[in-house]
Amino acid sequence: MTTAQKSFTTAEEDITIQAAFRDLLDGYLASNHRKKVEIIERAFNFAREAHSGIRRRSGEPYILHPIAVARIVSREIGLGSTSICAALLHDVVEDTEYTVEDIEQHFGPKIAQLVDGLTKISGGIFGDKASLQAENFRKLLLTMSEDIRVVLIKMADRLHNMRTLGSMAPNKQYKIAGETLYIYAPLAHRLGLFSIKTELEDLSFKYEHPEAYALIERKILESEAKRSSVYNDFSAPITRELERMGLTFEAKARIKSVFSIWNKMETKKVPFEEVYDLYAMRIIFECDDPSREKAICWQIYSAITDLYRLHPDRTRDWISSPKANGYQALHLTVMGPDGNWIEVQIRSRRMDEIAEKGFAAHWKYKIGDHDEESELNAWLRTIKDILDNPEPNALDFLDTLKLNLFSSEIVVFTPKGELITLPKNATVLDFAFGLHSQIGCHCIAGKVNHKLVPLSQKLNSGDQVEVLTSQSQTPKPEWINFLATAKGKTQLRVALRKIEQPAINRGRDIFESFLKEHDIPLTNDVLTKALGIYHAANRDELYLMLGNDEIVIDKSIAKALRRHNDRQRGVLSKIFRVSRPSDDDAAEETETKRPPVNMKQTYLLRYDSNGSNFKFSGCCCPIPGDPVLGFVDDNNEVTIHAVDCPRALALKASYGQNIVSTAWAPEVEGSFLAKVHIEGIDRQGILQELTHMISTHLNINIRRLDIEARDEVFNCELSVLVSDASIVNTLCDNVRSIDGVTKASRI
C-alpha cells in the first residue's frame, strides 16, 4: 500500500461518505422490503473499518465503491437487506485480512455465502492456460446456480466499475470494456436486466470507440427537436383514445441506445440519418389485477390499429409466451404520420418493472403458486451442465458459455404440449439434447408438425416437435455442425469423448513413447507444433488420429519438434523457432527476446521500410487510422487487432492482462489492403466510371475487383492498396457521388 493510500479520510470526505450511505438507506426505506436497518448499518461500519485508509485509483475513499454497488443493488435491481449487506462487504475478504468465517460470525451464513461467491480467486482449472477471468466467471456461475443474488450483485459491481472507468489506465479500460461487452452485457440480457444491459453496452462502446460514440451522441441531440415533433404528432391521437377508454397510463418515447444505433449502422451499412427506427413508443398502464393485463394489452392494440396502419410481420406477443428471461409485453409496428414505421410497446406496470429489473422484480410480484422463475432455473441447470464438463481452453469455455447467453429465442412444443424455449436456429438435435443427453445421443430423426425431418432441420416458433430414437444409433462428430445450443454441444463432446477414449489413450501412448525415444520433453510448445503439423484442433484430436492410425509420426517430425523444445509458447501467439546445438540446426540464429512492453502507456505503432514494431493478426485487417489494440505475447511481441474484432473481444475477456493500448505513429509508411463493398443501379458505362475515378482521379492501386449485375442491380467487392483509413473514407465518399451508386462502405 502506498503512502497516499495509507492516508485517512478528511472531514470533507467523511461528510461525503455519510451522505452516500444516507442516500442508500433512504432508497431502501422507500422500498417495500422489510426494514432491517440495523444489520445494514453494521455491514457499513464493518466495511468502512476494513477499507479504512484505502483509496480507489481515482483518489476517492474506497468505501464509496461498496456503497455505490449497494445503492445499485437496492434501487436499480430492487433487492433487499441481505443483498445490500453482501454488496457493502463484497470486497472485504479479497482486499483485507478478514475471512469468510469472520463475515459468517458477524452477519450469518447467508451473507457469508454471497460474499464468498463474489470474492475473486487466484487459482484455475485451466492449468498453464489459466485465465483468471474465465475461472472467476465459472465460480460466479456455480455460486449463482445456488443463489441468483450473487450474479445480480456482481452485475451491480461491474456497472459501477464501468461508470468510473475513466480513472483507469487505457489498457485496463480495454480489458474491462471488452469483457463487459463479451460476457456481462449478454448475461444481463439473459437475466432480464434490460436497463443495466443497455448501460453496460453503451459504456463499453464509449471506451472502445470514443469518437464514434461522441458523433452518435451529438447527432441524437441535434435530431431531438425533429424527433419530438414527429412523436407528438404520432402519440397525441393514441393518448386521447386511451384517456377516453378510462385507462391510467404513462406514454413516452424510448430512444434507441447509442450502442444499438451504431450496431444497426454497422450491420446495415447505413449512415445515422437512415436509421429510421430511432425510437419506440412505450405505453405503461396501471392494473392491480394481473388476470386482466392480457385483455387490456389487446384493447390498447385494437385502439392503435384503428388509428394507424399495422405492419403485418412485426407484431410480437410476449404476453402469451414470455421470453426466457421473463420479459412480457405486446409489441406492434405501425406507419407513423411521417411515413416511417414506429414500434409501440404495451406493458403493465408489473411487466415494466420485470423488464427493467429482471428476475428480482419477479420475487416482488410472486403470489401463491406462480412459477415465474421456472425458466431461469432451467437455464441455470443448463449452465451447470456446461460447468460440470468445462472446455480445457479458457477461450473455448467462454465461447461455449456465450452460446447459451442467446438473445433471440423461439418457443416450440413437445407432443404433449409442453413449452420449451430454444435459441434461434436451434435444430431437432438441439431439441433432443434439451430433453435429455441420452435422447440426443440416440436420436435418428424428428417429426416437426407430424412431418418426418432430419436431425439438422431448423425449428421455428410454434413448431410441435417429436424425437425419434434408436438404441443402435451412436453420436457422430459431424453432429456438432447441427447444434446451436451450448448444452447440446457440451453433451455431444462428452459423449464423443467416451466413445473415442480408447483410441485417444492409444494415441497418447504412441505420441509419448515417440517423444521419449527421441529425447524430446512433452511441453506445450512441442505439442502446439505437433498440432500445427497435423492440422489438429486440440490434443485429443491429435491422439485420436494417431490411435486410429490415420496419421503416422516419423523421424522427420522428431527433427521439427526438437527445434521447439526449449521455448515456452506465448498465449495464443506465434511459435518462435529456437536453435539448439546439433548438426542439422547449427546454422540457425537464436531469436532474442524483445524488451518488455510498458503496459501502462500507449504503445506507438511504427511501420516503415526498416520494418515494424508489431505484427498484424490473421483474423482482421486493420490499417493505419483504424482504432486498434495490441496483444502482448510471452516474447513481448505486439500483435494488433481492430478494436471491434470478435477475436480481440474474446482476448480482452480472457487475457486482459496482455492487452496494451496502442496508437499509430504519425510517420507510418507503406501500403495496406482494404476491402470496399459497392452497390447501386446498373447502367452502361458505370464500371468504367468506377475504375477511372479510383485509379486515375484518386490514384489508388486496385488489386481486385469482383462485380455482378442481376435484375438491374449491381454488387461490387473491391480490394485496394492504401496508406491509411482516411484514403478509404475518401474513396467511399467519391464513389457514392457517381450516378447510380447507392452504397459504398468499407468491409
Residue pairs with C-beta under 8 A, 6 or more apart in sequence:
1 53
1 54
4 55
4 59
5 53
5 54
5 55
6 53
7 53
7 55
8 52
8 53
9 17
9 61
13 60
13 61
16 61
16 64
17 48
17 61
17 63
17 64
17 67
20 64
20 67
20 68
20 71
21 44
21 67
23 71
24 40
24 67
24 70
24 71
24 74
24 84
25 37
25 40
25 41
27 71
27 74
27 75
28 35
28 37
28 40
28 74
28 81
28 84
29 35
29 37
31 74
31 78
31 80
32 364
33 80
33 81
34 80
34 81
36 80
36 81
39 81
39 85
39 107
40 81
40 84
40 85
40 88
42 106
42 107
43 84
43 85
43 88
43 89
43 107
43 111
44 67
44 88
46 88
46 89
46 92
46 106
46 107
47 63
47 66
47 88
47 89
47 92
48 63
50 92
50 95
50 96
50 98
51 61
51 62
51 63
51 66
51 91
51 92
51 95
51 96
54 61
54 62
54 95
55 61
55 62
56 62
56 64
56 65
56 164
56 167
57 167
57 168
58 164
58 167
59 167
62 91
62 95
65 91
65 160
65 164
66 87
66 88
66 89
66 90
66 91
67 88
68 160
68 163
69 87
69 88
69 90
69 153
69 156
69 157
69 160
70 84
70 87
70 88
70 156
72 87
72 156
72 159
72 160
73 79
73 83
73 84
73 87
73 152
73 153
73 156
74 80
74 83
74 84
76 156
76 159
76 195
76 196
76 357
77 83
77 152
77 155
77 156
77 193
77 196
77 357
77 358
77 360
78 353
78 357
78 360
78 361
78 364
79 149
79 152
79 153
79 360
82 110
82 111
82 114
82 149
83 114
83 149
83 152
83 153
85 107
85 111
86 111
86 114
86 115
86 118
86 149
86 153
87 153
87 156
87 157
89 103
89 107
89 111
89 115
90 115
90 118
90 119
90 153
90 157
92 98
92 103
92 115
93 99
93 100
93 103
93 115
93 116
93 119
94 119
94 120
100 112
100 115
100 116
100 119
101 112
103 111
103 112
103 115
103 116
104 111
104 112
113 143
113 146
113 147
114 147
114 149
114 150
114 153
116 143
117 139
117 140
117 143
117 144
117 146
117 147
117 150
118 140
118 150
118 153
118 154
118 157
120 132
120 136
121 135
121 136
121 139
122 132
123 130
123 135
124 130
124 131
124 132
124 134
124 135
124 394
125 135
125 138
125 390
126 134
126 135
126 392
126 393
126 394
126 397
127 392
128 524
129 392
129 393
129 394
129 571
130 394
131 394
131 395
131 398
131 654
131 655
132 657
133 179
133 394
133 653
133 654
133 655
133 656
134 394
134 395
134 397
134 398
134 653
134 654
135 394
137 183
137 398
137 401
138 387
138 390
138 397
140 150
140 151
140 154
141 151
141 383
141 387
141 401
142 384
142 387
143 150
144 150
144 151
144 380
144 383
145 380
145 381
145 383
145 384
145 387
148 191
148 359
148 376
148 380
151 187
151 191
152 191
152 193
152 358
152 359
152 360
155 184
155 187
155 188
155 191
155 193
155 196
156 196
158 180
158 184
158 200
159 196
159 199
159 200
161 176
162 176
162 177
162 180
162 199
162 200
162 203
162 204
163 203
165 173
165 176
165 177
165 203
165 207
168 176
169 599
169 600
169 661
170 602
170 661
171 599
171 600
171 659
171 660
171 661
172 656
173 207
173 661
174 207
174 208
174 629
174 643
174 652
174 656
174 659
174 661
175 652
175 656
175 657
175 659
176 656
177 203
177 204
177 207
177 208
177 652
178 204
178 208
178 648
178 649
178 651
178 652
178 653
178 656
178 659
179 652
179 653
179 654
179 656
180 200
180 203
180 204
181 200
181 201
181 204
181 205
181 208
181 649
182 398
182 402
182 649
182 650
182 652
182 653
183 398
183 401
183 402
183 405
183 653
184 200
185 197
185 200
185 201
185 204
186 197
186 402
186 405
186 407
187 405
188 194
188 196
188 197
188 200
188 358
189 197
189 325
189 405
189 407
190 324
190 325
190 379
190 404
190 405
190 406
190 407
191 325
191 358
191 359
191 376
192 323
192 325
192 326
192 327
192 354
192 355
192 357
192 358
192 359
193 356
193 357
193 358
194 327
194 355
194 356
194 358
195 356
195 357
198 257
198 259
198 260
201 257
201 259
201 260
202 213
202 257
202 258
202 259
204 259
205 212
205 213
205 258
205 259
205 262
206 213
206 258
208 627
208 643
208 644
209 262
209 627
209 643
209 644
211 627
212 262
213 258
213 262
215 272
216 258
216 261
216 262
216 272
217 258
219 272
220 255
220 258
220 261
220 278
223 278
227 253
227 255
227 278
227 279
228 253
230 336
230 337
230 338
230 340
231 253
231 279
231 281
233 336
233 337
233 338
234 281
234 336
234 337
234 338
234 342
235 251
235 253
235 281
237 307
238 251
238 281
238 283
238 303
238 304
238 307
238 344
239 251
241 303
241 304
241 306
241 307
242 249
242 251
242 283
242 285
242 300
242 303
245 299
245 303
247 285
247 286
247 296
247 300
248 285
248 286
249 283
249 284
249 285
249 286
250 283
250 284
250 285
251 281
251 282
251 283
251 284
252 281
252 282
252 284
253 279
253 280
253 281
253 282
254 279
254 280
254 281
254 282
254 345
255 278
255 279
256 264
256 275
256 277
256 278
256 279
256 280
261 272
261 275
261 278
264 270
264 275
265 271
265 272
265 275
268 274
268 275
269 677
269 743
269 745
276 340
276 341
277 340
277 341
277 342
277 343
279 342
280 342
280 343
280 344
280 345
281 342
281 343
281 344
281 345
282 344
282 345
282 347
282 352
283 300
283 344
283 345
283 346
283 347
284 347
284 348
284 349
284 352
285 296
285 300
285 346
285 347
285 348
285 349
286 348
286 349
287 293
287 296
287 348
287 349
287 350
290 348
290 350
290 365
290 367
293 319
293 348
293 350
293 351
294 319
294 320
296 348
297 319
297 330
297 346
297 347
297 348
298 330
300 330
300 346
301 330
301 332
301 346
304 332
304 334
304 344
305 332
305 334
307 334
308 334
308 335
308 336
309 334
309 335
310 332
310 333
310 334
311 332
311 333
311 334
311 335
311 341
314 331
314 332
314 333
314 341
314 343
315 330
315 331
315 332
315 333
316 329
316 330
316 331
316 332
317 330
318 327
318 328
318 329
318 330
318 331
319 328
319 329
319 330
319 351
321 411
321 419
321 461
322 328
322 375
323 409
323 421
324 375
324 376
324 379
324 409
324 421
325 358
325 359
325 375
325 376
326 354
326 358
326 359
326 362
326 372
326 375
326 376
327 354
327 355
328 347
328 351
328 354
328 355
329 345
329 346
329 347
329 351
329 355
330 345
330 346
330 347
331 343
331 344
331 345
331 346
332 343
332 344
332 346
333 341
333 342
333 343
333 344
334 341
334 342
334 344
335 341
335 342
336 342
347 355
350 361
350 365
353 361
353 364
353 365
354 361
354 362
354 365
359 372
359 373
359 376
362 372
362 373
365 372
366 372
375 421
378 421
379 404
382 404
382 485
382 486
382 487
383 401
383 404
385 487
385 490
385 491
386 400
386 401
386 404
386 486
386 487
386 490
389 490
389 491
389 493
389 494
390 397
391 397
391 399
391 400
392 538
392 539
393 538
394 654
394 655
395 572
395 650
395 651
395 654
398 650
398 653
398 654
399 650
400 486
400 489
400 490
401 486
402 486
403 423
403 484
403 485
403 486
403 489
404 485
404 486
404 487
406 423
406 424
408 423
408 424
409 421
409 422
409 423
409 424
410 421
410 422
410 423
410 424
410 426
410 459
410 460
410 461
411 419
411 420
411 421
411 422
411 461
411 462
412 419
412 420
412 422
412 431
412 459
412 460
412 461
412 462
412 463
412 464
412 465
413 419
413 420
413 462
413 463
413 464
413 465
414 420
414 435
414 464
414 465
414 466
415 464
415 465
415 466
420 431
420 434
422 430
422 431
422 434
422 459
422 484
422 485
423 430
423 484
423 485
424 484
425 458
425 484
426 458
426 459
426 484
426 485
427 455
427 456
427 457
427 458
427 459
427 482
427 483
427 484
428 443
428 445
428 446
428 448
428 453
428 454
428 455
428 456
428 457
428 459
428 465
428 467
429 440
429 443
429 455
429 456
429 479
429 482
429 483
429 488
430 459
430 482
430 483
430 484
430 485
430 488
431 446
431 459
431 465
431 467
432 439
432 440
432 443
432 446
432 455
432 467
432 469
433 439
433 440
433 483
433 485
433 487
433 488
433 491
433 492
434 440
434 485
434 487
434 488
435 467
437 491
437 494
437 495
439 467
439 469
440 475
440 488
440 491
440 492
440 495
441 473
441 474
441 475
441 491
441 492
441 495
442 469
442 470
442 471
442 473
443 455
443 467
443 468
443 469
443 473
444 455
444 468
444 469
444 470
444 473
445 452
445 453
445 454
445 455
445 468
446 452
446 453
446 454
446 455
446 457
446 465
446 466
446 467
446 468
447 453
447 465
447 466
447 468
448 457
448 459
448 463
448 464
448 465
449 463
449 464
450 464
450 466
455 479
455 482
456 481
456 482
459 465
474 499
475 492
475 495
475 496
475 499
477 496
479 492
480 489
480 492
480 493
483 489
483 492
497 504
497 540
500 540
500 544
502 547
503 543
503 544
503 547
503 548
504 540
504 543
504 544
504 547
505 543
505 547
506 543
506 546
506 547
507 542
507 543
507 544
507 545
507 546
507 547
507 548
508 543
508 547
510 546
510 547
510 553
511 530
511 542
511 543
511 546
511 553
512 522
514 553
514 557
514 558
515 521
515 522
515 526
515 561
518 555
518 558
518 561
518 562
520 526
520 558
520 561
520 562
520 565
521 565
523 565
523 568
524 568
524 569
525 564
525 565
525 567
525 568
525 569
525 575
526 561
526 564
526 565
527 539
527 542
528 569
528 575
529 560
529 561
529 564
529 575
530 536
530 542
530 557
530 561
531 537
531 538
531 539
531 542
532 575
533 557
533 560
534 542
534 545
534 551
536 542
536 545
544 550
545 551
546 553
559 584
562 580
562 582
562 585
563 577
563 578
563 579
563 580
563 585
563 588
564 575
564 577
564 578
565 580
566 578
566 580
567 575
567 576
567 577
567 578
568 634
569 575
569 634
570 633
570 634
570 635
570 637
571 633
571 634
571 655
571 658
572 631
572 633
572 651
572 655
573 631
573 633
573 634
573 635
573 637
573 639
574 615
574 633
574 637
576 591
576 635
577 588
577 591
578 590
578 591
579 585
579 586
579 587
579 588
579 589
579 590
591 635
593 635
593 636
594 635
594 636
594 637
595 636
596 636
597 603
597 630
597 632
597 636
597 638
597 660
599 632
599 657
599 660
601 661
602 660
602 661
602 662
602 663
603 614
603 630
603 638
603 660
603 661
603 662
603 663
604 613
604 662
604 663
604 664
604 665
605 612
605 613
605 614
605 624
605 628
605 630
605 638
605 640
605 662
605 663
605 664
605 665
605 668
606 612
606 613
606 614
606 665
606 667
606 668
607 614
607 624
607 665
607 668
607 669
607 670
608 667
608 668
608 669
608 670
609 669
613 638
614 630
614 637
614 638
614 639
614 640
614 662
615 637
615 638
615 639
615 640
616 622
616 639
616 640
617 631
617 639
617 640
617 641
617 645
617 647
617 648
619 641
619 645
619 646
619 647
620 641
620 642
620 645
620 647
620 648
621 642
621 672
621 673
621 674
621 675
622 628
622 640
622 641
622 642
622 645
623 672
623 673
623 674
623 722
623 724
623 725
623 728
624 664
624 668
624 672
624 723
624 724
624 725
625 664
625 724
625 725
625 726
626 642
626 643
626 725
627 642
627 643
628 640
628 641
628 642
628 643
628 662
628 664
629 640
629 641
629 643
629 648
629 652
629 659
629 660
629 661
629 662
630 638
630 639
630 640
630 641
630 659
630 660
630 661
630 662
631 638
631 639
631 640
631 641
631 648
631 651
631 655
631 658
631 659
631 660
632 638
632 658
632 659
632 660
633 639
633 658
638 660
638 662
640 662
641 647
641 648
641 651
642 648
651 658
651 659
652 659
664 724
668 723
668 724
669 723
670 723
671 701
671 721
671 722
671 723
672 721
672 722
672 723
672 724
673 703
673 719
673 720
673 721
674 719
674 720
674 721
674 722
674 725
674 727
674 728
674 746
675 717
675 718
675 719
675 746
675 747
676 717
676 718
676 719
676 720
676 728
676 731
676 732
676 735
676 744
676 745
676 746
676 747
677 715
677 716
677 717
677 718
677 743
677 744
677 745
677 746
677 747
678 690
678 715
678 716
678 718
678 735
678 741
678 743
678 744
679 713
679 714
679 715
679 716
679 741
679 742
679 743
680 686
680 713
680 714
680 738
680 740
680 741
680 742
680 743
681 712
681 713
681 714
681 740
681 742
682 709
682 712
682 713
682 714
682 740
683 739
683 740
686 714
686 738
686 739
686 740
686 741
687 707
689 738
690 716
690 735
690 738
690 741
691 702
691 705
693 734
693 735
693 738
694 700
694 702
694 718
694 720
694 731
694 735
695 701
695 702
697 734
698 727
698 730
698 731
698 734
700 720
700 721
700 722
700 727
700 731
701 720
701 721
702 718
702 719
702 720
703 719
703 720
703 721
704 717
704 718
704 719
705 716
705 717
705 718
705 719
706 716
706 717
706 718
707 714
707 715
707 716
707 717
708 714
708 715
708 716
717 747
720 728
720 731
722 728
722 731
725 746
728 746
729 746
731 744
732 744
732 745
732 746
733 744
735 741
735 744
736 743
736 744
